[in-house]
Amino acid sequence: MQNIHAHAWDFEKHVAAATRAEADRARGGPMDLSVDFDRFMADAEPFEKTVVFGLKARLTGYWVPDDYVAGFVGRAPEKLVGFACCDPTQKGALDALKHAVEELGLAGVKMAPMYAGFDPRDERCQPIYAYCQENRLPILFHSGTTFNAAAPLSFTRPWLFDEVAIRYPELRMVLAHVGHPYTDECLVVIRKHPHVYADISALFYRPWQFYNMLICAQEYHVTHKLLFGTDYPFAKAKESIDGLRSANAIIGHSGLPRVTEETIEGILHRDAFSLLGIRAGKR
């Protein structure tokens, strides 16, 4: 198994106090979103490889330096692969990305349009997309909703990435969380484009939506475009795996269509690293 969605950060240092308070409000109480290396590795034990990234979004108070992520994954290079993060609203974003890839050896990119406050089609993004396509670097985009009040919902919709994929047909892209709650919209985007995928991270928390998304993916014949991720520390490995394997529990004996074992185990055992062309090391 591979996990393509996990975070590493010093939560109190890299995330603004107001943003931490919003996370607590969203869950109705204090959330422990700290990331301790030993606990992280214990959670990552089921996975052959795990993609690790921070988050860069000045608008909503996230700023995890790329060298922090590089240092984190460097402690277990046989298991962990780091992605850079890029906020194109900030001066020097492309130069910082080149440094992260060419000097730090990070193997892909995480971007968060809603958190950072930019339209994925923004002209400021184009040099970043061109660099990633030329260097075969996958980009994992946050898509779908969030709890941050300052994050514009207008930049959450999966259909926005359709235009990016048309303009950059060889760019490997992953739309995180199947764009929830706009999961149907996300599925039609990944259906259109050979190199656009979605990860299912943290969606099992909403079992009815999760079940319906998986059924819709079967009907659209796009289950092969769904990749496994946890969204650690927001969700852990065991509950994520168990949540997928129990996707049919919510329908009981109702007679509704079932998510097939082939779909479930295919997601769990898909070789996402090969599909996305992920390779660690300096370019």
ChimeraX commands (.cxc) that place a marker at each C-alpha (Angstrom):
marker #1 position 0.00,0.00,0.00 radius 0.5
marker #1 position 0.99,3.61,-0.61 radius 0.5
marker #1 position -0.22,6.79,1.09 radius 0.5
marker #1 position -0.09,9.87,-1.11 radius 0.5
marker #1 position -1.46,12.43,1.38 radius 0.5
marker #1 position 0.16,13.11,4.76 radius 0.5
marker #1 position 1.22,16.35,6.46 radius 0.5
marker #1 position 4.30,17.22,8.48 radius 0.5
marker #1 position 4.64,20.44,10.46 radius 0.5
marker #1 position 5.39,22.06,13.76 radius 0.5
marker #1 position 1.74,22.94,14.28 radius 0.5
marker #1 position 2.17,25.78,16.74 radius 0.5
marker #1 position 5.10,27.29,14.84 radius 0.5
marker #1 position 3.92,26.84,11.25 radius 0.5
marker #1 position 0.18,27.48,11.66 radius 0.5
marker #1 position -1.22,30.80,12.90 radius 0.5
marker #1 position -3.05,30.87,16.23 radius 0.5
marker #1 position -6.28,32.09,14.60 radius 0.5
marker #1 position -6.18,29.17,12.16 radius 0.5
marker #1 position -5.59,26.68,14.97 radius 0.5
marker #1 position -8.64,28.11,16.75 radius 0.5
marker #1 position -10.73,27.66,13.59 radius 0.5
marker #1 position -9.75,23.99,13.49 radius 0.5
marker #1 position -10.96,23.56,17.07 radius 0.5
marker #1 position -14.22,25.35,16.27 radius 0.5
marker #1 position -14.85,23.15,13.23 radius 0.5
marker #1 position -14.55,19.94,15.25 radius 0.5
marker #1 position -16.41,21.27,18.28 radius 0.5
marker #1 position -13.41,21.06,20.61 radius 0.5
marker #1 position -9.62,21.01,20.79 radius 0.5
marker #1 position -7.86,19.10,18.02 radius 0.5
marker #1 position -4.39,17.62,18.37 radius 0.5
marker #1 position -2.89,18.22,14.94 radius 0.5
marker #1 position 0.72,18.09,16.07 radius 0.5
marker #1 position 3.04,15.80,14.12 radius 0.5
marker #1 position 5.63,13.86,16.09 radius 0.5
marker #1 position 8.07,11.92,13.91 radius 0.5
marker #1 position 7.91,8.68,15.90 radius 0.5
marker #1 position 4.10,8.70,16.02 radius 0.5
marker #1 position 4.03,9.53,12.31 radius 0.5
marker #1 position 6.25,6.56,11.48 radius 0.5
marker #1 position 4.16,4.23,13.62 radius 0.5
marker #1 position 1.06,5.33,11.71 radius 0.5
marker #1 position 2.89,4.94,8.38 radius 0.5
marker #1 position 3.88,1.33,9.15 radius 0.5
marker #1 position 1.25,-0.25,6.81 radius 0.5
marker #1 position 2.56,1.69,3.82 radius 0.5
marker #1 position 5.46,0.90,1.56 radius 0.5
marker #1 position 5.76,4.62,0.74 radius 0.5
marker #1 position 4.15,7.81,2.04 radius 0.5
marker #1 position 4.06,11.25,0.40 radius 0.5
marker #1 position 4.67,14.00,2.95 radius 0.5
marker #1 position 4.12,17.75,2.58 radius 0.5
marker #1 position 3.38,20.82,4.65 radius 0.5
marker #1 position 1.27,23.73,3.43 radius 0.5
marker #1 position 2.03,27.23,2.19 radius 0.5
marker #1 position -0.88,29.67,2.25 radius 0.5
marker #1 position -0.22,33.15,3.63 radius 0.5
marker #1 position -3.90,34.10,3.40 radius 0.5
marker #1 position -5.01,31.52,5.96 radius 0.5
marker #1 position -1.91,31.41,8.14 radius 0.5
marker #1 position -0.09,28.26,7.02 radius 0.5
marker #1 position 3.63,28.37,6.24 radius 0.5
marker #1 position 5.66,25.18,6.44 radius 0.5
marker #1 position 9.14,25.69,4.95 radius 0.5
marker #1 position 10.25,23.20,2.32 radius 0.5
marker #1 position 13.49,22.53,4.18 radius 0.5
marker #1 position 11.43,21.40,7.18 radius 0.5
marker #1 position 9.69,18.80,5.01 radius 0.5
marker #1 position 13.00,17.77,3.43 radius 0.5
marker #1 position 14.51,17.25,6.87 radius 0.5
marker #1 position 11.47,15.27,8.02 radius 0.5
marker #1 position 11.49,12.81,5.12 radius 0.5
marker #1 position 15.28,12.63,5.22 radius 0.5
marker #1 position 15.01,10.77,8.52 radius 0.5
marker #1 position 13.35,7.81,6.74 radius 0.5
marker #1 position 14.11,8.09,3.00 radius 0.5
marker #1 position 13.28,4.43,2.42 radius 0.5
marker #1 position 9.66,5.10,3.48 radius 0.5
marker #1 position 8.97,8.81,3.01 radius 0.5
marker #1 position 8.97,11.04,-0.07 radius 0.5
marker #1 position 8.60,14.80,0.29 radius 0.5
marker #1 position 6.64,17.26,-1.82 radius 0.5
marker #1 position 7.33,20.99,-1.93 radius 0.5
marker #1 position 4.55,23.49,-1.34 radius 0.5
marker #1 position 3.91,26.52,-3.49 radius 0.5
marker #1 position 1.85,29.68,-2.90 radius 0.5
marker #1 position 1.86,31.58,-6.22 radius 0.5
marker #1 position 0.50,34.74,-4.58 radius 0.5
marker #1 position 3.91,35.22,-2.96 radius 0.5
marker #1 position 6.91,36.81,-4.64 radius 0.5
marker #1 position 9.59,34.33,-5.68 radius 0.5
marker #1 position 7.30,31.29,-5.59 radius 0.5
marker #1 position 8.80,29.67,-8.69 radius 0.5
marker #1 position 12.38,30.22,-7.53 radius 0.5
marker #1 position 11.52,28.69,-4.16 radius 0.5
marker #1 position 9.99,25.69,-5.92 radius 0.5
marker #1 position 13.06,25.21,-8.10 radius 0.5
marker #1 position 15.25,25.26,-4.99 radius 0.5
marker #1 position 13.02,22.71,-3.26 radius 0.5
marker #1 position 13.19,20.34,-6.23 radius 0.5
marker #1 position 16.72,20.87,-7.51 radius 0.5
marker #1 position 18.54,21.39,-4.21 radius 0.5
marker #1 position 16.38,19.74,-1.54 radius 0.5
marker #1 position 15.32,16.78,-3.69 radius 0.5
marker #1 position 11.56,17.10,-3.16 radius 0.5
marker #1 position 9.62,15.03,-5.66 radius 0.5
marker #1 position 6.34,16.82,-6.30 radius 0.5
marker #1 position 4.25,19.85,-5.36 radius 0.5
marker #1 position 1.31,20.58,-3.07 radius 0.5
marker #1 position -0.83,23.62,-3.91 radius 0.5
marker #1 position -3.90,24.89,-2.08 radius 0.5
marker #1 position -5.84,27.43,-4.18 radius 0.5
marker #1 position -8.58,28.04,-1.63 radius 0.5
marker #1 position -6.26,28.31,1.37 radius 0.5
marker #1 position -3.88,30.67,-0.45 radius 0.5
marker #1 position -6.63,32.62,-2.21 radius 0.5
marker #1 position -5.95,32.07,-5.91 radius 0.5
marker #1 position -7.92,30.72,-8.82 radius 0.5
marker #1 position -6.16,27.59,-10.18 radius 0.5
marker #1 position -6.39,29.21,-13.63 radius 0.5
marker #1 position -4.59,32.37,-12.45 radius 0.5
marker #1 position -1.79,33.53,-14.75 radius 0.5
marker #1 position 0.58,33.54,-11.76 radius 0.5
marker #1 position 0.26,29.75,-11.72 radius 0.5
marker #1 position 1.24,29.19,-15.34 radius 0.5
marker #1 position 5.06,29.25,-14.92 radius 0.5
marker #1 position 4.68,26.79,-12.04 radius 0.5
marker #1 position 2.54,24.42,-14.10 radius 0.5
marker #1 position 4.92,24.69,-17.05 radius 0.5
marker #1 position 7.92,23.91,-14.84 radius 0.5
marker #1 position 6.16,20.92,-13.30 radius 0.5
marker #1 position 5.03,19.54,-16.66 radius 0.5
marker #1 position 8.52,19.95,-18.13 radius 0.5
marker #1 position 10.15,18.25,-15.15 radius 0.5
marker #1 position 7.46,15.58,-14.71 radius 0.5
marker #1 position 6.55,16.75,-11.22 radius 0.5
marker #1 position 3.06,15.81,-10.04 radius 0.5
marker #1 position 0.94,18.46,-8.34 radius 0.5
marker #1 position -1.49,17.52,-5.57 radius 0.5
marker #1 position -4.13,20.23,-5.21 radius 0.5
marker #1 position -6.40,20.73,-2.25 radius 0.5
marker #1 position -9.91,20.70,-3.68 radius 0.5
marker #1 position -13.24,20.93,-1.93 radius 0.5
marker #1 position -14.25,22.72,1.22 radius 0.5
marker #1 position -12.48,23.70,4.44 radius 0.5
marker #1 position -13.11,25.24,7.86 radius 0.5
marker #1 position -11.02,28.40,7.29 radius 0.5
marker #1 position -13.26,31.47,7.13 radius 0.5
marker #1 position -10.86,33.46,4.93 radius 0.5
marker #1 position -10.57,30.74,2.26 radius 0.5
marker #1 position -12.73,31.67,-0.76 radius 0.5
marker #1 position -15.21,28.94,-1.63 radius 0.5
marker #1 position -15.12,30.13,-5.24 radius 0.5
marker #1 position -11.69,28.48,-5.58 radius 0.5
marker #1 position -12.75,25.08,-4.22 radius 0.5
marker #1 position -14.59,23.67,-7.21 radius 0.5
marker #1 position -13.05,20.71,-9.10 radius 0.5
marker #1 position -14.22,21.98,-12.49 radius 0.5
marker #1 position -11.65,24.78,-12.24 radius 0.5
marker #1 position -8.91,22.20,-12.83 radius 0.5
marker #1 position -10.44,21.12,-16.14 radius 0.5
marker #1 position -8.97,24.18,-17.85 radius 0.5
marker #1 position -5.57,23.53,-16.26 radius 0.5
marker #1 position -5.57,19.97,-17.59 radius 0.5
marker #1 position -6.57,21.13,-21.08 radius 0.5
marker #1 position -3.69,23.63,-21.13 radius 0.5
marker #1 position -1.16,21.18,-19.62 radius 0.5
marker #1 position -2.19,17.73,-20.86 radius 0.5
marker #1 position 0.98,15.96,-19.65 radius 0.5
marker #1 position 0.88,17.44,-16.14 radius 0.5
marker #1 position 0.12,14.80,-13.50 radius 0.5
marker #1 position -2.49,16.20,-11.12 radius 0.5
marker #1 position -4.26,14.86,-8.03 radius 0.5
marker #1 position -7.43,16.49,-6.69 radius 0.5
marker #1 position -7.45,15.82,-2.97 radius 0.5
marker #1 position -10.48,14.57,-1.02 radius 0.5
marker #1 position -12.32,13.87,-4.32 radius 0.5
marker #1 position -13.22,17.56,-4.13 radius 0.5
marker #1 position -15.84,16.98,-1.43 radius 0.5
marker #1 position -18.65,17.92,-1.25 radius 0.5
marker #1 position -18.44,18.30,-5.03 radius 0.5
marker #1 position -17.48,14.68,-5.60 radius 0.5
marker #1 position -19.55,14.11,-8.76 radius 0.5
marker #1 position -17.92,17.18,-10.30 radius 0.5
marker #1 position -14.48,15.83,-9.43 radius 0.5
marker #1 position -15.24,12.44,-10.97 radius 0.5
marker #1 position -16.23,13.95,-14.31 radius 0.5
marker #1 position -12.96,15.92,-14.37 radius 0.5
marker #1 position -10.77,12.88,-13.71 radius 0.5
marker #1 position -12.80,10.92,-16.26 radius 0.5
marker #1 position -11.92,13.44,-18.98 radius 0.5
marker #1 position -8.19,13.68,-18.49 radius 0.5
marker #1 position -5.75,10.74,-18.60 radius 0.5
marker #1 position -3.31,12.27,-16.12 radius 0.5
marker #1 position -5.74,13.72,-13.57 radius 0.5
marker #1 position -6.50,11.64,-10.47 radius 0.5
marker #1 position -8.25,12.10,-7.12 radius 0.5
marker #1 position -7.31,10.96,-3.64 radius 0.5
marker #1 position -9.89,9.72,-1.17 radius 0.5
marker #1 position -8.21,11.09,1.95 radius 0.5
marker #1 position -10.39,11.82,5.00 radius 0.5
marker #1 position -13.64,11.26,3.10 radius 0.5
marker #1 position -14.60,8.16,5.11 radius 0.5
marker #1 position -15.67,10.53,7.91 radius 0.5
marker #1 position -18.78,11.21,5.82 radius 0.5
marker #1 position -19.91,7.63,5.13 radius 0.5
marker #1 position -23.01,8.40,3.07 radius 0.5
marker #1 position -21.14,10.78,0.80 radius 0.5
marker #1 position -18.20,8.37,0.67 radius 0.5
marker #1 position -20.41,5.45,-0.36 radius 0.5
marker #1 position -22.19,7.48,-3.04 radius 0.5
marker #1 position -18.90,8.76,-4.44 radius 0.5
marker #1 position -17.55,5.21,-4.79 radius 0.5
marker #1 position -20.75,4.00,-6.49 radius 0.5
marker #1 position -20.65,6.95,-8.87 radius 0.5
marker #1 position -16.98,6.21,-9.62 radius 0.5
marker #1 position -17.95,2.64,-10.51 radius 0.5
marker #1 position -20.72,3.86,-12.78 radius 0.5
marker #1 position -18.36,6.28,-14.54 radius 0.5
marker #1 position -15.66,3.58,-14.75 radius 0.5
marker #1 position -13.08,5.78,-13.02 radius 0.5
marker #1 position -12.24,3.76,-9.92 radius 0.5
marker #1 position -8.76,3.23,-11.41 radius 0.5
marker #1 position -8.22,7.01,-11.03 radius 0.5
marker #1 position -8.82,6.97,-7.25 radius 0.5
marker #1 position -5.71,6.96,-5.05 radius 0.5
marker #1 position -5.35,6.18,-1.36 radius 0.5
marker #1 position -4.36,8.82,1.17 radius 0.5
marker #1 position -4.98,9.49,4.84 radius 0.5
marker #1 position -4.60,13.26,5.37 radius 0.5
marker #1 position -2.54,12.57,8.50 radius 0.5
marker #1 position -2.81,13.97,11.20 radius 0.5
marker #1 position -6.47,14.76,10.41 radius 0.5
marker #1 position -7.05,11.03,9.89 radius 0.5
marker #1 position -4.96,7.99,10.76 radius 0.5
marker #1 position -4.00,4.94,8.73 radius 0.5
marker #1 position -6.10,2.26,10.45 radius 0.5
marker #1 position -9.33,4.25,10.46 radius 0.5
marker #1 position -8.78,5.26,6.83 radius 0.5
marker #1 position -8.21,1.66,5.71 radius 0.5
marker #1 position -11.08,0.35,7.84 radius 0.5
marker #1 position -13.34,3.15,6.60 radius 0.5
marker #1 position -12.76,2.16,2.98 radius 0.5
marker #1 position -13.22,-1.54,3.62 radius 0.5
marker #1 position -16.51,-0.86,5.44 radius 0.5
marker #1 position -17.89,1.51,2.80 radius 0.5
marker #1 position -20.96,-0.71,2.30 radius 0.5
marker #1 position -21.88,-0.80,5.99 radius 0.5
marker #1 position -24.14,2.24,5.71 radius 0.5
marker #1 position -26.50,0.52,3.24 radius 0.5
marker #1 position -26.97,-2.64,5.32 radius 0.5
marker #1 position -29.40,-5.01,3.57 radius 0.5
marker #1 position -31.24,-2.22,1.75 radius 0.5
marker #1 position -30.70,-3.66,-1.72 radius 0.5
marker #1 position -28.77,-0.59,-2.85 radius 0.5
marker #1 position -25.80,-1.28,-5.15 radius 0.5
marker #1 position -22.59,-2.28,-3.43 radius 0.5
marker #1 position -19.07,-0.99,-3.72 radius 0.5
marker #1 position -17.19,-4.00,-5.07 radius 0.5
marker #1 position -14.25,-5.64,-3.37 radius 0.5
marker #1 position -12.32,-5.05,-6.59 radius 0.5
marker #1 position -12.91,-1.29,-6.23 radius 0.5
marker #1 position -11.92,-1.23,-2.56 radius 0.5
marker #1 position -8.80,-3.36,-2.80 radius 0.5
marker #1 position -7.82,-1.70,-6.06 radius 0.5
marker #1 position -7.70,1.69,-4.33 radius 0.5
marker #1 position -5.75,0.29,-1.39 radius 0.5
marker #1 position -3.14,-1.43,-3.53 radius 0.5
marker #1 position -2.85,0.96,-6.47 radius 0.5
marker #1 position 0.70,1.92,-7.46 radius 0.5
marker #1 position 0.15,5.68,-7.30 radius 0.5
marker #1 position 3.87,6.41,-7.36 radius 0.5
marker #1 position 4.19,4.83,-10.80 radius 0.5
marker #1 position 1.04,6.49,-12.13 radius 0.5
marker #1 position 2.25,9.91,-11.01 radius 0.5
marker #1 position 5.89,9.35,-11.92 radius 0.5
marker #1 position 7.09,10.13,-8.40 radius 0.5
marker #1 position 10.84,9.78,-8.02 radius 0.5
marker #1 position 12.84,11.12,-5.11 radius 0.5
marker #1 position 16.21,12.85,-5.35 radius 0.5
marker #1 position 17.69,16.00,-6.83 radius 0.5
marker #1 position 16.92,16.77,-10.48 radius 0.5
marker link #1:1,2 radius 0.2
marker link #1:2,3 radius 0.2
marker link #1:3,4 radius 0.2
marker link #1:4,5 radius 0.2
marker link #1:5,6 radius 0.2
marker link #1:6,7 radius 0.2
marker link #1:7,8 radius 0.2
marker link #1:8,9 radius 0.2
marker link #1:9,10 radius 0.2
marker link #1:10,11 radius 0.2
marker link #1:11,12 radius 0.2
marker link #1:12,13 radius 0.2
marker link #1:13,14 radius 0.2
marker link #1:14,15 radius 0.2
marker link #1:15,16 radius 0.2
marker link #1:16,17 radius 0.2
marker link #1:17,18 radius 0.2
marker link #1:18,19 radius 0.2
marker link #1:19,20 radius 0.2
marker link #1:20,21 radius 0.2
marker link #1:21,22 radius 0.2
marker link #1:22,23 radius 0.2
marker link #1:23,24 radius 0.2
marker link #1:24,25 radius 0.2
marker link #1:25,26 radius 0.2
marker link #1:26,27 radius 0.2
marker link #1:27,28 radius 0.2
marker link #1:28,29 radius 0.2
marker link #1:29,30 radius 0.2
marker link #1:30,31 radius 0.2
marker link #1:31,32 radius 0.2
marker link #1:32,33 radius 0.2
marker link #1:33,34 radius 0.2
marker link #1:34,35 radius 0.2
marker link #1:35,36 radius 0.2
marker link #1:36,37 radius 0.2
marker link #1:37,38 radius 0.2
marker link #1:38,39 radius 0.2
marker link #1:39,40 radius 0.2
marker link #1:40,41 radius 0.2
marker link #1:41,42 radius 0.2
marker link #1:42,43 radius 0.2
marker link #1:43,44 radius 0.2
marker link #1:44,45 radius 0.2
marker link #1:45,46 radius 0.2
marker link #1:46,47 radius 0.2
marker link #1:47,48 radius 0.2
marker link #1:48,49 radius 0.2
marker link #1:49,50 radius 0.2
marker link #1:50,51 radius 0.2
marker link #1:51,52 radius 0.2
marker link #1:52,53 radius 0.2
marker link #1:53,54 radius 0.2
marker link #1:54,55 radius 0.2
marker link #1:55,56 radius 0.2
marker link #1:56,57 radius 0.2
marker link #1:57,58 radius 0.2
marker link #1:58,59 radius 0.2
marker link #1:59,60 radius 0.2
marker link #1:60,61 radius 0.2
marker link #1:61,62 radius 0.2
marker link #1:62,63 radius 0.2
marker link #1:63,64 radius 0.2
marker link #1:64,65 radius 0.2
marker link #1:65,66 radius 0.2
marker link #1:66,67 radius 0.2
marker link #1:67,68 radius 0.2
marker link #1:68,69 radius 0.2
marker link #1:69,70 radius 0.2
marker link #1:70,71 radius 0.2
marker link #1:71,72 radius 0.2
marker link #1:72,73 radius 0.2
marker link #1:73,74 radius 0.2
marker link #1:74,75 radius 0.2
marker link #1:75,76 radius 0.2
marker link #1:76,77 radius 0.2
marker link #1:77,78 radius 0.2
marker link #1:78,79 radius 0.2
marker link #1:79,80 radius 0.2
marker link #1:80,81 radius 0.2
marker link #1:81,82 radius 0.2
marker link #1:82,83 radius 0.2
marker link #1:83,84 radius 0.2
marker link #1:84,85 radius 0.2
marker link #1:85,86 radius 0.2
marker link #1:86,87 radius 0.2
marker link #1:87,88 radius 0.2
marker link #1:88,89 radius 0.2
marker link #1:89,90 radius 0.2
marker link #1:90,91 radius 0.2
marker link #1:91,92 radius 0.2
marker link #1:92,93 radius 0.2
marker link #1:93,94 radius 0.2
marker link #1:94,95 radius 0.2
marker link #1:95,96 radius 0.2
marker link #1:96,97 radius 0.2
marker link #1:97,98 radius 0.2
marker link #1:98,99 radius 0.2
marker link #1:99,100 radius 0.2
marker link #1:100,101 radius 0.2
marker link #1:101,102 radius 0.2
marker link #1:102,103 radius 0.2
marker link #1:103,104 radius 0.2
marker link #1:104,105 radius 0.2
marker link #1:105,106 radius 0.2
marker link #1:106,107 radius 0.2
marker link #1:107,108 radius 0.2
marker link #1:108,109 radius 0.2
marker link #1:109,110 radius 0.2
marker link #1:110,111 radius 0.2
marker link #1:111,112 radius 0.2
marker link #1:112,113 radius 0.2
marker link #1:113,114 radius 0.2
marker link #1:114,115 radius 0.2
marker link #1:115,116 radius 0.2
marker link #1:116,117 radius 0.2
marker link #1:117,118 radius 0.2
marker link #1:118,119 radius 0.2
marker link #1:119,120 radius 0.2
marker link #1:120,121 radius 0.2
marker link #1:121,122 radius 0.2
marker link #1:122,123 radius 0.2
marker link #1:123,124 radius 0.2
marker link #1:124,125 radius 0.2
marker link #1:125,126 radius 0.2
marker link #1:126,127 radius 0.2
marker link #1:127,128 radius 0.2
marker link #1:128,129 radius 0.2
marker link #1:129,130 radius 0.2
marker link #1:130,131 radius 0.2
marker link #1:131,132 radius 0.2
marker link #1:132,133 radius 0.2
marker link #1:133,134 radius 0.2
marker link #1:134,135 radius 0.2
marker link #1:135,136 radius 0.2
marker link #1:136,137 radius 0.2
marker link #1:137,138 radius 0.2
marker link #1:138,139 radius 0.2
marker link #1:139,140 radius 0.2
marker link #1:140,141 radius 0.2
marker link #1:141,142 radius 0.2
marker link #1:142,143 radius 0.2
marker link #1:143,144 radius 0.2
marker link #1:144,145 radius 0.2
marker link #1:145,146 radius 0.2
marker link #1:146,147 radius 0.2
marker link #1:147,148 radius 0.2
marker link #1:148,149 radius 0.2
marker link #1:149,150 radius 0.2
marker link #1:150,151 radius 0.2
marker link #1:151,152 radius 0.2
marker link #1:152,153 radius 0.2
marker link #1:153,154 radius 0.2
marker link #1:154,155 radius 0.2
marker link #1:155,156 radius 0.2
marker link #1:156,157 radius 0.2
marker link #1:157,158 radius 0.2
marker link #1:158,159 radius 0.2
marker link #1:159,160 radius 0.2
marker link #1:160,161 radius 0.2
marker link #1:161,162 radius 0.2
marker link #1:162,163 radius 0.2
marker link #1:163,164 radius 0.2
marker link #1:164,165 radius 0.2
marker link #1:165,166 radius 0.2
marker link #1:166,167 radius 0.2
marker link #1:167,168 radius 0.2
marker link #1:168,169 radius 0.2
marker link #1:169,170 radius 0.2
marker link #1:170,171 radius 0.2
marker link #1:171,172 radius 0.2
marker link #1:172,173 radius 0.2
marker link #1:173,174 radius 0.2
marker link #1:174,175 radius 0.2
marker link #1:175,176 radius 0.2
marker link #1:176,177 radius 0.2
marker link #1:177,178 radius 0.2
marker link #1:178,179 radius 0.2
marker link #1:179,180 radius 0.2
marker link #1:180,181 radius 0.2
marker link #1:181,182 radius 0.2
marker link #1:182,183 radius 0.2
marker link #1:183,184 radius 0.2
marker link #1:184,185 radius 0.2
marker link #1:185,186 radius 0.2
marker link #1:186,187 radius 0.2
marker link #1:187,188 radius 0.2
marker link #1:188,189 radius 0.2
marker link #1:189,190 radius 0.2
marker link #1:190,191 radius 0.2
marker link #1:191,192 radius 0.2
marker link #1:192,193 radius 0.2
marker link #1:193,194 radius 0.2
marker link #1:194,195 radius 0.2
marker link #1:195,196 radius 0.2
marker link #1:196,197 radius 0.2
marker link #1:197,198 radius 0.2
marker link #1:198,199 radius 0.2
marker link #1:199,200 radius 0.2
marker link #1:200,201 radius 0.2
marker link #1:201,202 radius 0.2
marker link #1:202,203 radius 0.2
marker link #1:203,204 radius 0.2
marker link #1:204,205 radius 0.2
marker link #1:205,206 radius 0.2
marker link #1:206,207 radius 0.2
marker link #1:207,208 radius 0.2
marker link #1:208,209 radius 0.2
marker link #1:209,210 radius 0.2
marker link #1:210,211 radius 0.2
marker link #1:211,212 radius 0.2
marker link #1:212,213 radius 0.2
marker link #1:213,214 radius 0.2
marker link #1:214,215 radius 0.2
marker link #1:215,216 radius 0.2
marker link #1:216,217 radius 0.2
marker link #1:217,218 radius 0.2
marker link #1:218,219 radius 0.2
marker link #1:219,220 radius 0.2
marker link #1:220,221 radius 0.2
marker link #1:221,222 radius 0.2
marker link #1:222,223 radius 0.2
marker link #1:223,224 radius 0.2
marker link #1:224,225 radius 0.2
marker link #1:225,226 radius 0.2
marker link #1:226,227 radius 0.2
marker link #1:227,228 radius 0.2
marker link #1:228,229 radius 0.2
marker link #1:229,230 radius 0.2
marker link #1:230,231 radius 0.2
marker link #1:231,232 radius 0.2
marker link #1:232,233 radius 0.2
marker link #1:233,234 radius 0.2
marker link #1:234,235 radius 0.2
marker link #1:235,236 radius 0.2
marker link #1:236,237 radius 0.2
marker link #1:237,238 radius 0.2
marker link #1:238,239 radius 0.2
marker link #1:239,240 radius 0.2
marker link #1:240,241 radius 0.2
marker link #1:241,242 radius 0.2
marker link #1:242,243 radius 0.2
marker link #1:243,244 radius 0.2
marker link #1:244,245 radius 0.2
marker link #1:245,246 radius 0.2
marker link #1:246,247 radius 0.2
marker link #1:247,248 radius 0.2
marker link #1:248,249 radius 0.2
marker link #1:249,250 radius 0.2
marker link #1:250,251 radius 0.2
marker link #1:251,252 radius 0.2
marker link #1:252,253 radius 0.2
marker link #1:253,254 radius 0.2
marker link #1:254,255 radius 0.2
marker link #1:255,256 radius 0.2
marker link #1:256,257 radius 0.2
marker link #1:257,258 radius 0.2
marker link #1:258,259 radius 0.2
marker link #1:259,260 radius 0.2
marker link #1:260,261 radius 0.2
marker link #1:261,262 radius 0.2
marker link #1:262,263 radius 0.2
marker link #1:263,264 radius 0.2
marker link #1:264,265 radius 0.2
marker link #1:265,266 radius 0.2
marker link #1:266,267 radius 0.2
marker link #1:267,268 radius 0.2
marker link #1:268,269 radius 0.2
marker link #1:269,270 radius 0.2
marker link #1:270,271 radius 0.2
marker link #1:271,272 radius 0.2
marker link #1:272,273 radius 0.2
marker link #1:273,274 radius 0.2
marker link #1:274,275 radius 0.2
marker link #1:275,276 radius 0.2
marker link #1:276,277 radius 0.2
marker link #1:277,278 radius 0.2
marker link #1:278,279 radius 0.2
marker link #1:279,280 radius 0.2
marker link #1:280,281 radius 0.2
marker link #1:281,282 radius 0.2
marker link #1:282,283 radius 0.2
view
